[in-house]
């Protein structure tokens, strides 16, 4: 297992992964061996010739977990149940952190809720072509009509809220997987302090908060962050005409270079949205 040892996860990394709502099967198997999922990848054919015992053990766990978690979403607490039945000896730090999270924070319920949100978003995107980056009122209405055909009456804003929650859960998960192990503090604060606190305060309407954010990004030359926040602003009610006028106004206060740097990013957002605002 010499190659795998090179990617053995530290206690800090294992604790980070234990706090995620779910993993892929591949990530779960690596964690079961105490390996950092973000730091180890291999082709089975390559490893079988170098470390056949480890490669075969890895393949056996992949097969077992794939049969247990057919949707490729492994909740940590259910992963512990799988390990007891397989059986597999989990790293003590990983096991303790998973159990501690379940006891102290109700992580299991949160995981199940986030999992349901992800399923909701996936069905909306796959079955109806819903795009989280756009309001798409007609798509929302189509989903509501189909739900009503099944005897389920749901308010339009309720469905939109749940889809937005699902999109946020998906965003947090993707950012966490990409950067969480290396920058856990930034990822945690982005979710907990920024999106779950500051953005939800009632003193500014979501549209106004988005307008302030987009203006600040333009004024500081952060064009790379523009697409996400301009899309969010337009989801919150900012029209394309208003967004264009924001750039015209800021040119006099922040300078033409900043505005011209932001224009390509803004135009890309306009072009990709399904309907003009």
C-alpha positions in Angstrom: 0.0 0.0 0.0 3.0 2.2 -0.5 1.4 4.5 -3.1 -1.7 4.9 -1.1 0.3 5.8 2.0 1.5 8.9 0.2 -2.0 10.2 0.4 -2.9 9.2 4.0 -5.2 11.9 5.4 -4.3 13.9 8.5 -6.7 14.0 11.5 -7.7 17.5 10.4 -8.7 16.3 6.9 -10.6 13.3 8.2 -12.6 15.6 10.6 -13.4 17.9 7.7 -14.7 15.0 5.5 -16.7 13.6 8.4 -18.7 16.9 8.6 -19.8 16.8 5.0 -23.4 15.9 4.4 -22.5 13.1 1.9 -19.7 11.7 -0.2 -19.5 9.8 -3.5 -18.8 6.1 -3.3 -15.2 6.6 -4.5 -14.6 9.2 -1.7 -16.2 6.9 0.9 -13.9 4.0 0.0 -10.8 6.2 0.2 -11.9 7.5 3.6 -12.5 3.9 4.8 -8.7 3.3 4.2 -7.8 6.7 5.9 -6.9 8.2 2.5 -7.5 11.8 1.6 -10.0 11.6 -1.3 -8.7 14.9 -2.8 -5.1 13.6 -2.8 -5.2 10.1 -4.2 -6.3 8.8 -7.6 -5.3 5.7 -9.6 -6.3 3.4 -12.4 -7.1 -0.1 -11.1 -5.0 -1.7 -13.9 -2.1 0.4 -12.9 -2.3 -0.3 -9.2 -3.0 -4.1 -9.4 0.5 -4.6 -10.8 2.1 -2.6 -8.0 0.0 -3.2 -4.9 -2.4 -6.1 -5.8 -3.6 -6.7 -2.2 -4.7 -3.1 -1.7 -6.1 -2.8 -5.2 -8.3 -5.9 -4.7 -9.5 -4.7 -1.3 -10.3 -1.3 -2.8 -12.3 -2.9 -5.6 -14.2 -5.0 -3.2 -15.3 -2.0 -1.1 -16.2 -0.1 -4.3 -18.5 -2.9 -5.3 -20.1 -3.3 -1.9 -20.7 0.4 -1.4 -22.0 0.8 -5.0 -24.7 -1.8 -4.3 -25.6 -0.2 -0.9 -25.7 3.4 -2.2 -27.0 3.1 -5.7 -27.5 6.9 -6.1 -23.8 7.4 -5.3 -24.6 9.6 -2.3 -23.1 8.2 0.9 -24.3 9.7 4.2 -21.5 9.4 6.8 -23.8 7.8 9.5 -25.1 5.2 7.0 -21.5 4.6 6.0 -20.7 3.7 9.6 -23.5 1.1 9.4 -22.1 -0.3 6.2 -18.6 -0.6 7.7 -20.0 -2.6 10.6 -21.7 -5.1 8.2 -19.0 -5.3 5.6 -16.9 -5.4 7.8 -14.3 -2.6 7.5 -12.2 -1.0 10.2 -12.6 2.7 9.9 -10.0 5.2 11.0 -10.8 6.0 14.6 -10.7 9.8 14.1 -13.2 9.6 11.2 -15.5 7.3 13.1 -15.5 9.4 16.3 -16.2 12.6 14.4 -19.1 11.1 12.5 -20.7 9.8 15.7 -20.0 13.1 17.5 -21.6 15.1 14.8 -24.7 12.9 14.9 -25.1 13.3 18.7 -24.4 17.0 19.0 -25.8 18.6 15.9 -28.5 16.3 14.5 -26.3 16.0 11.4 -28.3 12.9 10.2 -31.5 14.9 9.9 -29.7 17.8 8.1 -28.1 15.3 5.8 -31.4 13.7 4.9 -33.0 17.1 4.3 -30.1 18.2 2.1 -30.3 14.9 0.2 -34.0 15.4 -0.5 -33.3 18.9 -1.7 -30.7 17.6 -4.0 -33.1 15.1 -5.4 -35.7 17.8 -5.9 -33.2 20.0 -7.8 -32.0 17.0 -9.9 -35.6 16.1 -10.9 -36.4 19.7 -11.8 -33.2 20.1 -13.9 -33.4 16.7 -15.5 -37.1 16.4 -16.1 -38.1 20.0 -16.8 -34.8 21.7 -17.9 -34.9 23.9 -14.8 -31.8 26.2 -14.5 -31.0 27.4 -11.0 -29.3 30.5 -12.5 -32.6 31.7 -13.9 -36.1 32.3 -12.5 -37.8 30.4 -15.4 -41.3 31.1 -14.2 -42.8 28.9 -17.0 -40.8 25.9 -15.8 -41.9 26.5 -12.2 -45.6 26.7 -13.4 -45.2 23.5 -15.4 -43.9 21.6 -12.3 -46.7 23.0 -10.2 -49.3 21.8 -12.8 -47.9 18.3 -12.8 -47.8 18.3 -9.0 -51.5 19.4 -8.9 -52.4 16.5 -11.3 -51.1 14.2 -8.6 -53.3 16.0 -6.0 -50.4 18.0 -4.5 -51.0 21.7 -4.3 -47.9 23.8 -3.7 -47.5 27.5 -3.7 -45.2 28.9 -6.4 -43.0 30.7 -3.9 -42.7 27.6 -1.7 -41.5 25.6 -4.7 -39.1 28.3 -5.7 -37.8 28.6 -2.1 -37.1 24.9 -2.0 -35.4 24.9 -5.3 -33.2 27.8 -4.2 -32.4 25.9 -1.0 -31.4 22.9 -3.1 -29.2 25.1 -5.3 -27.5 26.6 -2.2 -27.0 23.1 -0.7 -25.4 22.0 -4.0 -23.3 25.1 -4.2 -22.0 24.6 -0.6 -21.3 21.0 -1.3 -19.3 21.7 -4.6 -17.3 24.5 -2.9 -16.6 22.3 0.1 -15.4 19.4 -2.1 -13.2 21.7 -4.1 -11.7 23.8 -1.4 -12.9 22.6 2.0 -9.9 20.4 2.9 -7.4 23.1 2.1 -9.4 26.2 3.3 -12.0 24.9 5.8 -12.4 28.2 7.6 -13.1 30.2 4.4 -15.6 27.6 3.2 -17.4 27.3 6.6 -17.6 31.1 6.9 -18.8 31.5 3.4 -21.8 29.2 4.0 -22.6 30.0 7.7 -21.8 33.7 8.0 -22.3 35.0 4.5 -25.0 33.0 2.8 -26.9 31.8 5.9 -26.7 35.0 7.9 -25.7 38.2 6.1 -27.7 37.5 2.9 -30.8 36.6 4.9 -31.0 39.7 7.0 -34.2 41.6 6.5 -32.8 45.1 6.6 -32.0 45.0 2.9 -34.2 43.3 0.3 -32.4 40.5 -1.7 -32.4 42.6 -4.9 -30.8 45.6 -3.1 -28.2 43.4 -1.4 -27.4 41.9 -4.8 -27.1 45.3 -6.3 -24.6 46.4 -3.6 -22.6 43.2 -4.1 -22.4 43.5 -7.9 -21.4 47.2 -7.6 -18.7 46.4 -5.1 -17.3 43.7 -7.4 -17.1 46.0 -10.4 -15.6 48.8 -8.3 -12.8 46.5 -7.0 -12.1 44.9 -10.4 -13.3 41.4 -9.4 -14.8 40.5 -12.8 -14.2 36.8 -12.2 -16.9 36.8 -9.4 -19.4 38.7 -11.6 -21.3 35.8 -13.3 -22.5 34.2 -10.1 -23.5 37.4 -8.4 -25.0 39.1 -11.5 -27.1 35.9 -12.1 -28.2 36.0 -8.4 -29.0 39.7 -8.7 -31.2 39.0 -11.8 -32.8 36.1 -9.9 -33.6 38.6 -7.2 -35.4 40.9 -9.6 -32.7 43.1 -11.2 -33.5 43.5 -14.9 -31.0 43.4 -17.8 -31.7 47.1 -18.5 -31.1 48.0 -14.9 -27.9 45.9 -14.8 -26.6 47.8 -17.9 -27.4 51.1 -16.3 -25.5 50.1 -13.2 -22.3 49.8 -15.3 -23.0 53.1 -17.0 -23.4 54.8 -13.6 -20.3 53.2 -12.1 -18.1 54.2 -15.0 -18.2 57.8 -13.6 -17.4 56.8 -10.1 -15.1 53.8 -10.4 -13.4 54.5 -13.7 -13.9 53.2 -17.3 -11.2 50.4 -17.0 -13.2 48.6 -14.2 -16.4 48.9 -16.1 -14.9 47.7 -19.4 -13.4 44.7 -17.5 -16.8 43.8 -16.1 -18.7 44.2 -19.4 -17.6 40.9 -21.0 -18.7 39.0 -17.8 -22.0 40.8 -17.7 -22.7 40.2 -21.4 -22.0 36.5 -21.0 -24.6 36.4 -18.2 -27.1 38.2 -20.4 -26.5 35.9 -23.3 -26.8 32.7 -21.3 -30.1 33.6 -19.5 -33.0 31.9 -21.4 -35.2 35.1 -21.5 -34.2 38.7 -21.6 -35.0 40.7 -18.4 
